[in-house]
Amino acid sequence: MDRNLSSLLIGLIGGAITLSAYKQTYVSDTGCIAAGLLVLMFGLLVREGLISI
């Protein structure tokens, strides 16, 4: 899987985690948004080539 596709998938997962803050009640809204943003930042680092998976 190339770098662009894997970073896209990571970004979609991060976006889904961030948006799920409004639908679920298990984790606080702040914690869910923070986790989603961390996943999005990980996707950005993969896309830029700083982290390889």
Backbone torsions as a table, in degrees:
resi	resn	phi	psi	omega
1	MET	NA	130.4	-177.0
2	ASP	-79.1	169.8	-173.6
3	ARG	-63.7	-39.0	-177.6
4	ASN	-66.4	-43.8	-178.6
5	LEU	-68.2	-42.0	-179.9
6	SER	-67.1	-37.1	177.7
7	SER	-70.0	-32.4	175.6
8	LEU	-64.3	-45.0	178.9
9	LEU	-63.7	-40.9	177.7
10	ILE	-64.1	-40.8	178.3
11	GLY	-64.2	-39.3	177.6
12	LEU	-66.0	-38.7	177.5
13	ILE	-66.2	-42.2	177.7
14	GLY	-63.0	-40.4	176.9
15	GLY	-64.6	-39.2	178.7
16	ALA	-65.9	-39.9	177.7
17	ILE	-64.5	-43.0	-179.6
18	THR	-63.9	-44.5	-179.1
19	LEU	-72.3	-22.7	179.7
20	SER	-72.7	-7.6	178.3
21	ALA	-60.9	-25.9	-177.3
22	TYR	-90.1	-10.4	-174.8
23	LYS	-107.2	-24.9	-172.0
24	GLN	-109.1	164.5	-178.8
25	THR	-125.0	5.5	-176.2
26	TYR	-79.4	-37.3	-178.6
27	VAL	-117.6	148.6	179.7
28	SER	-64.8	157.6	179.9
29	ASP	-59.1	-43.5	-178.6
30	THR	-64.0	-42.6	179.6
31	GLY	-65.1	-38.3	-179.4
32	CYS	-69.7	-41.1	178.2
33	ILE	-66.7	-40.5	178.8
34	ALA	-63.7	-42.1	178.6
35	ALA	-64.4	-42.0	178.3
36	GLY	-62.7	-41.6	179.2
37	LEU	-67.5	-35.2	176.3
38	LEU	-64.9	-40.0	177.9
39	VAL	-65.8	-39.8	177.1
40	LEU	-63.0	-40.1	177.5
41	MET	-65.6	-36.9	176.4
42	PHE	-62.4	-42.2	176.8
43	GLY	-61.7	-38.3	177.6
44	LEU	-64.9	-41.1	178.4
45	LEU	-66.0	-35.5	175.9
46	VAL	-65.9	-43.6	-178.6
47	ARG	-62.8	-37.8	-179.0
48	GLU	-79.5	-9.7	176.6
49	GLY	89.4	9.2	179.5
50	LEU	-78.0	-25.5	177.4
51	ILE	-128.6	131.7	177.2
52	SER	-112.0	137.8	179.0
53	ILE	-121.1	NA	NA
